Amino acid sequence: MRPPLFWCLCAALLLSAAAVLWPEPQRLVVAMADRTEHPAGATDDGGRHAKPLPPVTRGSLEKASFDPFVGVQPPPPAPPAAAPAPKPFVGPLYVPPPSAPSLNYRYLGQMVDPAGQRLVYLAGPQKDVAVSVGTRLDEGYVVEAIAEDGVRLHYAPLDARVVIPLPSSAGVAQLSGIR
């Protein structure tokens, strides 16, 4: 270590030790005597009689309630006001319109019987069914017509109509290999 740096370090050490060990100055608070001890003409600067100060002791001093290093904290936000309870709905309830039962049939095949009536075979979820015009299915649908584009079914309770598409005759011929 260089000599100037050594002496600066020693001086700093001695000054620190002196600051720690130096006695604190005594602070004396002189309480003013009662008004009765003042001469009749003694007043403070406003023309009033001076009031005595209470004696200050170490126990009468309280710890500060404000920390200057924290800063001013805003007060917490007020809790939100409770929203009024919603009014109960009084009136007719919405009932969705009924819908036709699901139709789980698809086209399976078709033929013309010896009497000339056209039969279409539909594959159902449980069994296959041969249908012609007027046939009633288990779900309540009735075969209304069999056309080139599909089988038209009618559900009478809701007056709903459904079409099961039929493949075109050209598509069937290509699938079977017939020209």
HELIX and SHEET records of a PDB file:
HELIX    1   1 PRO A    3  LEU A   21  1                                  19    
HELIX    2   2 ARG A   35  GLU A   37  5                                   3    
HELIX    3   3 ARG A   58  SER A   60  5                                   3    
HELIX    4   4 ALA A  156  LEU A  158  5                                   3    
HELIX    5   5 SER A  169  SER A  176  1                                   8    
SHEET    1   A 3 ARG A 106  VAL A 112  0                                        
SHEET    2   A 3 ARG A 118  ALA A 123 -1                                        
SHEET    3   A 3 ASP A 128  VAL A 131 -1                                        
SHEET    1   B 3 VAL A 142  ILE A 146  0                                        
SHEET    2   B 3 GLY A 150  TYR A 155 -1                                        
SHEET    3   B 3 ALA A 160  PRO A 165 -1                                        
END                                                                             
